């Protein structure tokens, strides 16, 4: 990273961001309203990690985790994405992948299918041979009411596996395909 980039990052993400987070948390405590504390802790973790301070970032993440209100699945998704980033700062690819996977499962559970789809597509770009990415893309399209795109995703999976590995999709992927086809046959499709 160039010295100009480091300087710009230091100015933009200076301790001022962490002070603002601290002030928001103080205001929260003063008014006795803590519904958004997890968001303030997330901002603190983000600012600390942008500064390269993984220790402070991890402390904010621990506080964020304990402050997430019950039932906030998308907040748990954000938490796991930030944890993934924190693991990457420590060159822990295994921990980063585990948290990224948890983030995606929380996104799906929260019904954030577009967000999950975007992440799975990025995963597929990074490793087109990983069949799970193809299968999850099919599922996301299905839940978004895009049966045609789900079927196209299956065909892409089939072509990729055949060309790269000389294999066919696994029984799990075939079961997802069958489920999508059965669902499409039972319903007239999305309105509109």
SERO-4910 file (N, C-alpha, C, O; in steps of 0.05 Angstrom, whole numbers):
BEGIN
 pado doro    nc1    nc2    nc3   cac1   cac2   cac3    cc1    cc2    cc3    oc1    oc2    oc3
  Unk    A     17    -24      0      0      0      0     18     25      0     37     26     15
  Unk    A     11     44    -17     28     68    -19     25     85      6      6     82     21
  Unk    A     45    102     11     44    119     34     20    139     33      9    146     54
  Unk    A     12    147      9    -11    165      6    -36    150     15    -53    161     29
  Unk    A    -39    125      6    -63    109     14    -63    106     45    -84    108     57
  Unk    A    -40    100     56    -39     96     85    -46    122    100    -61    121    119
  Unk    A    -36    144     89    -43    170    102    -72    176     99    -85    185    119
  Unk    A    -84    172     75   -113    177     72   -129    159     90   -148    169    102
  Unk    A   -121    134     92   -136    116    110   -134    125    139   -153    124    154
  Unk    A   -110    134    147   -106    142    174   -123    167    180   -133    170    203
  Unk    A   -126    185    161   -141    209    165   -171    203    166   -185    211    184
  Unk    A   -180    188    146   -209    182    144   -218    164    167   -239    169    179
  Unk    A   -202    144    174   -211    125    195   -194    129    220   -184    110    232
  Unk    A   -191    154    228   -176    160    252   -191    153    277   -212    141    276
  Unk    A   -180    159    299   -193    154    325   -219    169    327   -235    163    345
  Unk    A   -224    188    310   -249    203    311   -273    184    307   -293    187    321
  Unk    A   -270    164    290   -292    145    286   -297    129    311   -320    124    318
  Unk    A   -276    122    325   -279    107    350   -291    125    372   -306    115    389
  Unk    A   -284    150    372   -296    169    391   -326    172    386   -341    173    405
  Unk    A   -334    174    361   -362    176    354   -377    152    363   -399    154    375
  Unk    A   -366    128    359   -379    104    368   -382    105    399   -403     98    409
  Unk    A   -361    113    413   -362    115    442   -384    135    451   -398    129    470
  Unk    A   -386    157    437   -407    177    444   -435    166    439   -453    170    456
  Unk    A   -438    151    418   -464    138    412   -472    119    434   -495    118    443
  Unk    A   -452    103    443   -457     83    464   -463     98    491   -480     89    506
  Unk    A   -449    120    496   -455    135    521   -483    146    520   -497    145    540
  Unk    A   -492    157    497   -519    167    494   -539    145    498   -560    149    511
  Unk    A   -533    122    488   -551     99    490   -555     92    520   -577     87    529
  Unk    A   -532     91    535   -533     85    563   -549    107    579   -564    101    596
  Unk    A   -544    132    571   -556    154    585   -587    153    582   -601    159    601
  Unk    A   -597    145    559   -625    144    554   -637    117    560   -662    113    560
  Unk    A   -620     98    566   -630     71    573   -642     56    549   -657     37    553
  Unk    A   -634     64    525   -644     50    501   -620     36    488   -601     49    480
  Unk    A   -622     10    487   -599     -5    477   -605    -22    452   -589    -40    445
  Unk    A   -627    -16    438   -635    -32    415   -615    -31    392   -613    -50    377
  Unk    A   -600    -10    390   -581     -7    368   -552     -9    376   -534     -4    360
  Unk    A   -547    -17    400   -519    -19    410   -503    -37    392   -479    -32    387
  Unk    A   -515    -59    383   -499    -78    366   -489    -64    340   -468    -71    330
  Unk    A   -505    -45    330   -496    -30    307   -472    -12    313   -454     -8    297
  Unk    A   -473      1    337   -451     18    345   -426      1    349   -404      9    341
  Unk    A   -429    -22    361   -405    -40    365   -395    -49    337   -371    -52    334
  Unk    A   -413    -54    319   -405    -62    292   -389    -40    279   -368    -45    266
  Unk    A   -398    -15    281   -383      8    270   -356     10    283   -336     16    269
  Unk    A   -355      6    309   -329      6    323   -310    -15    313   -286    -10    308
  Unk    A   -321    -39    309   -304    -61    299   -294    -55    271   -271    -59    264
  Unk    A   -312    -44    254   -305    -37    227   -283    -16    227   -263    -19    212
  Unk    A   -286      5    243   -266     27    243   -239     16    254   -218     23    243
  Unk    A   -240      0    274   -215    -11    285   -201    -29    265   -176    -27    262
  Unk    A   -216    -45    251   -203    -63    232   -193    -48    208   -172    -55    196
  Unk    A   -206    -26    200   -196    -10    178   -170      3    186   -152      7    169
  Unk    A   -167      9    212   -141     19    221   -120     -2    224    -97      4    229
  Unk    A   -129    -28    221   -110    -50    224   -107    -59    253    -89    -75    258
  Unk    A   -124    -50    271   -122    -58    299   -141    -81    304   -164    -77    313
  Unk    A   -132   -105    298   -149   -128    300   -157   -134    329   -178   -145    334
  Unk    A   -140   -127    349   -146   -132    377   -170   -115    386   -189   -126    398
  Unk    A   -170    -90    380   -193    -72    387   -218    -81    370   -240    -81    381
  Unk    A   -213    -88    345   -235    -98    329   -248   -123    341   -273   -125    341
  Unk    A   -232   -141    351   -242   -165    363   -258   -159    389   -279   -171    394
  Unk    A   -248   -139    404   -263   -131    429   -290   -120    422   -310   -126    435
  Unk    A   -291   -103    401   -317    -93    392   -335   -115    382   -360   -115    387
  Unk    A   -324   -135    368   -340   -157    358   -352   -173    381   -375   -181    380
  Unk    A   -336   -178    402   -347   -192    426   -370   -177    438   -390   -189    446
  Unk    A   -367   -151    440   -389   -134    452   -413   -134    433   -436   -135    442
  Unk    A   -408   -133    407   -430   -134    387   -446   -160    390   -470   -159    390
  Unk    A   -431   -182    392   -444   -208    394   -463   -209    418   -486   -219    416
  Unk    A   -454   -199    441   -471   -200    464   -494   -180    464   -513   -183    479
  Unk    A   -492   -160    447   -513   -139    446   -534   -144    424   -554   -129    423
  Unk    A   -530   -164    407   -550   -169    386   -576   -179    398   -577   -199    412
  Unk    A   -598   -164    393   -624   -173    403   -633   -200    392   -625   -207    370
  Unk    A   -648   -215    407   -657   -241    398   -673   -238    373   -688   -219    369
  Unk    A   -670   -256    355   -685   -256    330   -674   -239    308   -686   -238    286
  Unk    A   -653   -225    313   -641   -208    292   -621   -224    275   -597   -221    279
  Unk    A   -632   -240    257   -614   -257    241   -595   -242    223   -572   -249    220
  Unk    A   -605   -220    212   -588   -205    194   -565   -192    209   -543   -189    199
  Unk    A   -570   -183    234   -549   -173    251   -528   -194    256   -504   -188    257
  Unk    A   -537   -219    259   -518   -241    263   -502   -246    238   -478   -253    239
  Unk    A   -514   -241    215   -500   -243    190   -478   -222    188   -455   -229    181
  Unk    A   -484   -197    195   -465   -176    195   -442   -182    214   -419   -178    208
  Unk    A   -449   -192    238   -429   -199    258   -409   -220    246   -385   -217    249
  Unk    A   -420   -241    234   -403   -261    223   -386   -251    200   -363   -260    196
  Unk    A   -396   -233    184   -380   -221    162   -357   -205    174   -334   -207    164
  Unk    A   -362   -190    195   -341   -175    208   -320   -194    221   -296   -189    220
  Unk    A   -330   -216    233   -312   -235    245   -294   -248    223   -270   -252    227
  Unk    A   -306   -253    200   -291   -264    178   -268   -245    170   -246   -254    166
  Unk    A   -275   -220    169   -255   -200    162   -233   -199    183   -209   -198    176
  Unk    A   -241   -201    209   -221   -201    230   -202   -225    228   -178   -222    233
  Unk    A   -213   -248    221   -196   -271    217   -177   -267    194   -154   -276    195
  Unk    A   -186   -254    173   -168   -249    150   -145   -230    158   -123   -234    148
  Unk    A   -151   -211    175   -130   -193    185   -108   -209    199    -85   -201    199
  Unk    A   -116   -231    212    -97   -248    226    -86   -271    209    -74   -289    219
  Unk    A    -92   -270    182    -83   -290    164    -94   -318    171    -80   -338    168
  Unk    A   -118   -318    181   -132   -343    189   -154   -349    168   -177   -342    173
  Unk    A   -146   -361    146   -166   -366    124   -187   -386    133   -210   -383    124
  Unk    A   -181   -405    149   -200   -425    158   -222   -412    175   -246   -417    171
  Unk    A   -213   -396    194   -233   -381    211   -249   -362    195   -273   -359    200
  Unk    A   -237   -349    176   -252   -330    158   -273   -345    142   -296   -335    140
  Unk    A   -266   -368    131   -285   -383    116   -308   -393    133   -331   -393    124
  Unk    A   -302   -402    157   -323   -411    175   -343   -389    182   -367   -394    182
  Unk    A   -333   -365    188   -351   -343    194   -366   -334    170   -389   -326    172
  Unk    A   -354   -334    146   -368   -327    122   -391   -346    117   -412   -338    108
  Unk    A   -386   -372    121   -407   -392    118   -430   -387    137   -454   -389    130
  Unk    A   -424   -381    162   -445   -375    182   -460   -350    174   -484   -349    177
  Unk    A   -446   -330    164   -459   -305    155   -479   -311    133   -502   -301    134
  Unk    A   -472   -327    115   -490   -334     93   -514   -350    103   -537   -345     94
  Unk    A   -510   -368    122   -533   -383    132   -552   -364    147   -577   -368    146
  Unk    A   -541   -344    161   -559   -325    175   -573   -307    154   -596   -300    158
  Unk    A   -560   -300    133   -573   -284    112   -596   -299    100   -617   -288     95
  Unk    A   -592   -325     94   -613   -342     84   -636   -344    104   -659   -341     96
  Unk    A   -629   -349    129   -650   -352    149   -666   -326    153   -690   -327    160
  Unk    A   -653   -303    148   -667   -278    150   -683   -271    124   -696   -250    123
  Unk    A   -681   -288    104   -695   -283     79   -680   -263     62   -692   -251     43
  Unk    A   -655   -258     67   -639   -239     51   -627   -253     27   -603   -256     25
  Unk    A   -644   -263     10   -636   -280    -12   -618   -265    -32   -599   -277    -43
  Unk    A   -623   -240    -38   -607   -225    -57   -578   -222    -46   -559   -226    -61
  Unk    A   -576   -216    -20   -550   -214     -7   -535   -240     -8   -511   -241    -15
  Unk    A   -549   -262     -1   -536   -288     -2   -528   -295    -30   -506   -306    -35
  Unk    A   -545   -290    -50   -539   -296    -78   -514   -281    -87   -496   -293   -100
  Unk    A   -511   -256    -80   -487   -241    -87   -462   -253    -75   -441   -255    -89
  Unk    A   -464   -262    -51   -441   -274    -38   -434   -301    -50   -410   -307    -55
  Unk    A   -454   -317    -56   -448   -343    -69   -437   -339    -97   -419   -355   -105
  Unk    A   -446   -319   -111   -434   -314   -137   -405   -307   -135   -388   -316   -151
  Unk    A   -398   -291   -115   -370   -284   -111   -354   -309   -104   -331   -312   -113
  Unk    A   -365   -326    -87   -352   -351    -81   -348   -368   -105   -326   -380   -109
  Unk    A   -368   -369   -123   -365   -385   -147   -344   -373   -166   -330   -387   -179
  Unk    A   -342   -346   -166   -321   -333   -182   -293   -342   -172   -275   -346   -188
  Unk    A   -291   -343   -145   -265   -350   -134   -259   -380   -137   -235   -387   -141
  Unk    A   -279   -397   -137   -275   -426   -139   -298   -438   -154   -317   -448   -141
  Unk    A   -297   -438   -180   -320   -448   -196   -324   -478   -194   -345   -488   -202
  Unk    A   -305   -492   -183   -307   -521   -181   -321   -529   -155   -328   -553   -151
  Unk    A   -325   -510   -137   -338   -516   -111   -368   -519   -116   -382   -499   -119
  Unk    A   -378   -543   -116   -406   -548   -124   -426   -535   -105   -448   -528   -114
  Unk    A   -419   -532    -80   -438   -520    -60   -446   -492    -69   -469   -484    -65
  Unk    A   -427   -476    -80   -434   -450    -89   -456   -451   -110   -475   -436   -110
  Unk    A   -452   -469   -129   -472   -472   -151   -499   -480   -139   -520   -469   -147
  Unk    A   -499   -499   -120   -524   -508   -108   -538   -486    -93   -563   -483    -95
  Unk    A   -523   -471    -78   -535   -449    -62   -546   -427    -80   -566   -414    -74
  Unk    A   -533   -422   -103   -543   -403   -122   -570   -412   -133   -588   -396   -136
  Unk    A   -572   -438   -139   -597   -449   -148   -619   -444   -128   -641   -436   -135
  Unk    A   -613   -449   -102   -633   -446    -81   -641   -417    -78   -665   -411    -75
  Unk    A   -622   -399    -79   -628   -370    -76   -647   -361    -99   -667   -348    -94
  Unk    A   -640   -369   -124   -658   -362   -146   -686   -374   -142   -706   -360   -147
  Unk    A   -687   -398   -132   -713   -410   -127   -729   -394   -107   -753   -388   -112
  Unk    A   -717   -386    -85   -732   -371    -65   -739   -343    -74   -758   -331    -64
  Unk    A   -724   -333    -94   -730   -307   -105   -751   -309   -127   -759   -289   -140
  Unk    A   -761   -334   -132   -781   -338   -153   -770   -338   -181   -785   -334   -200
  Unk    A   -745   -343   -184   -732   -343   -210   -725   -372   -219   -701   -379   -219
  Unk    A   -745   -387   -225   -741   -415   -231   -723   -418   -256   -705   -436   -256
  Unk    A   -727   -402   -276   -710   -404   -300   -681   -400   -293   -663   -414   -304
  Unk    A   -675   -380   -277   -647   -375   -269   -636   -397   -252   -612   -403   -253
  Unk    A   -653   -409   -235   -644   -432   -219   -636   -455   -237   -616   -468   -232
  Unk    A   -653   -460   -257   -647   -482   -276   -622   -476   -292   -606   -494   -298
  Unk    A   -618   -451   -299   -594   -442   -314   -569   -446   -296   -548   -454   -306
  Unk    A   -572   -440   -271   -550   -444   -252   -542   -473   -250   -518   -480   -248
  Unk    A   -562   -491   -251   -556   -520   -251   -541   -527   -276   -521   -542   -275
  Unk    A   -550   -517   -299   -536   -524   -324   -507   -514   -324   -489   -528   -334
  Unk    A   -503   -490   -313   -476   -480   -311   -459   -498   -293   -436   -504   -299
  Unk    A   -470   -506   -270   -457   -525   -252   -449   -550   -267   -426   -559   -265
  Unk    A   -468   -561   -281   -463   -586   -296   -440   -583   -316   -422   -600   -318
  Unk    A   -441   -561   -332   -420   -556   -352   -393   -553   -338   -372   -564   -347
  Unk    A   -392   -537   -317   -367   -532   -303   -355   -557   -292   -331   -562   -295
  Unk    A   -371   -573   -278   -360   -598   -266   -351   -617   -288   -330   -631   -284
  Unk    A   -366   -619   -310   -358   -637   -332   -332   -628   -344   -314   -644   -348
  Unk    A   -330   -602   -350   -306   -592   -364   -281   -593   -346   -259   -600   -355
  Unk    A   -284   -585   -321   -261   -582   -303   -253   -608   -289   -229   -614   -286
  Unk    A   -273   -624   -281   -267   -647   -265   -275   -674   -278   -269   -695   -268
  Unk    A   -290   -672   -300   -300   -696   -313   -321   -711   -296   -324   -735   -299
  Unk    A   -336   -696   -280   -356   -708   -263   -383   -696   -268   -386   -677   -284
  Unk    A   -403   -706   -255   -431   -696   -257   -438   -685   -230   -425   -691   -210
  Unk    A   -460   -669   -228   -468   -659   -202   -475   -681   -183   -483   -703   -190
  Unk    A   -470   -676   -157   -474   -695   -136   -504   -701   -132   -521   -686   -142
  Unk    A   -511   -722   -117   -539   -728   -111   -553   -705    -96   -577   -701   -100
  Unk    A   -538   -690    -80   -549   -667    -65   -559   -646    -85   -580   -635    -82
  Unk    A   -542   -640   -105   -549   -620   -125   -572   -630   -142   -590   -614   -149
  Unk    A   -572   -655   -149   -594   -667   -164   -620   -665   -149   -642   -660   -160
  Unk    A   -619   -669   -122   -643   -668   -105   -654   -639   -105   -678   -635   -105
  Unk    A   -635   -619   -103   -644   -591   -104   -658   -585   -131   -679   -572   -132
  Unk    A   -646   -595   -153   -657   -591   -179   -685   -603   -180   -704   -590   -190
  Unk    A   -688   -627   -170   -714   -641   -171   -735   -625   -154   -758   -623   -163
  Unk    A   -726   -616   -131   -744   -600   -114   -753   -574   -128   -777   -567   -127
  Unk    A   -735   -561   -142   -742   -537   -157   -762   -543   -179   -781   -529   -183
  Unk    A   -756   -564   -194   -774   -572   -215   -802   -579   -205   -822   -571   -216
  Unk    A   -803   -594   -183   -829   -602   -171   -845   -577   -162   -869   -575   -165
  Unk    A   -830   -559   -149   -843   -534   -139   -854   -518   -162   -876   -507   -161
  Unk    A   -838   -516   -184   -847   -501   -207   -871   -513   -220   -889   -499   -230
  Unk    A   -873   -540   -220   -896   -554   -233   -921   -550   -216   -943   -550   -227
  Unk    A   -918   -546   -190   -942   -543   -172   -953   -515   -172   -976   -510   -167
  Unk    A   -935   -495   -178   -945   -467   -176   -943   -454   -204   -926   -462   -220
  Unk    A   -960   -434   -208   -960   -421   -234   -936   -402   -238   -932   -391   -260
  Unk    A   -920   -398   -217   -897   -380   -219   -903   -353   -206   -926   -349   -196
  Unk    A   -884   -336   -204   -887   -310   -191   -907   -293   -206   -908   -293   -231
  Unk    A   -922   -278   -191   -941   -259   -204   -926   -236   -215   -905   -228   -206
  Unk    A   -938   -224   -235   -926   -200   -245   -920   -200   -273   -910   -180   -283
***
